[in-house]
């Protein structure tokens, strides 16, 4: 089984930012090299797929991007709302593998 390719401190930082900015019930999955480990480099970006029960306002997405940009994370973070992804792209992600990054579960663990 694949493991999230983040240090514990990086994962905590990501979860804090998500908890602060996402509505209740939102789910976040990591895809790409930080989920699969394939082609991973120290500064590889973090790809996040956001599945929110409500469409995220542009302001929320901008605040998320700003929070990640201002964080101490040594890599960029790319955000994609599930509702904006094509069925073909989601199918590819399912085949390649994604790891759920549940902010609420981590905060209450």
Protein Blocks (a to p, Z undefined) as FASTA:
>chain_A
ZZddbdfklmmmmmmmmmmmmcehiacddehjllnopopafklccddddddfbdcdfklm
mmmmmmmmmmmbfbdcddddfklpcfklmmmmmmnopadddfklmmmZZ
